[in-house]
Amino acid sequence: MAKQNEDEAGTLGQAAAAERFLEDPPWYARFAPKMLWKQCRLLVRMVGDYFSGDYT
């Protein structure tokens, strides 16, 4: 029974930590989606240029 209480306390602690992270994420978590979007846009432009014959 004590083990179950410890597990529940650990789960509540993890949930609280996740909530704090989502309220104010660190800089790398805020900028990662922007950089990923930039890289995907660049890849799409390069593939489009390749198929249009700009790299021949």
C-alpha positions in Angstrom: 0.0 0.0 0.0 2.9 2.4 0.8 4.4 1.7 -2.7 1.1 2.8 -4.3 1.0 6.1 -2.3 4.6 6.7 -3.4 3.7 6.1 -7.0 0.7 8.4 -6.8 2.9 11.1 -5.2 5.5 10.7 -8.0 2.8 11.0 -10.7 1.4 14.1 -9.1 4.9 15.6 -8.9 5.5 14.8 -12.6 2.2 16.3 -13.5 3.0 19.5 -11.6 6.4 19.7 -13.3 4.8 19.2 -16.8 2.3 22.0 -16.0 5.1 24.4 -15.0 7.0 23.5 -18.2 4.0 24.2 -20.4 3.2 27.5 -18.7 6.7 28.9 -19.2 8.9 26.6 -21.5 12.6 27.2 -21.7 14.0 29.1 -24.7 15.0 26.0 -26.6 11.4 24.6 -26.4 10.0 27.9 -27.6 12.3 28.3 -30.6 12.5 24.6 -31.8 9.2 24.7 -33.6 10.2 27.9 -35.4 13.5 26.4 -36.6 11.8 23.2 -37.6 9.3 25.1 -39.7 12.1 27.1 -41.3 14.0 24.0 -42.2 10.8 22.3 -43.7 10.1 25.4 -45.8 13.7 25.4 -47.1 13.5 21.7 -47.9 10.2 22.2 -49.8 11.7 25.1 -51.8 14.8 23.1 -52.7 12.8 20.1 -53.8 10.6 22.4 -55.8 13.6 24.0 -57.5 15.1 20.6 -58.2 12.0 19.3 -59.9 11.5 22.5 -61.9 15.0 22.0 -63.3 16.9 24.8 -61.6 19.7 22.5 -60.4 20.6 21.0 -63.7 
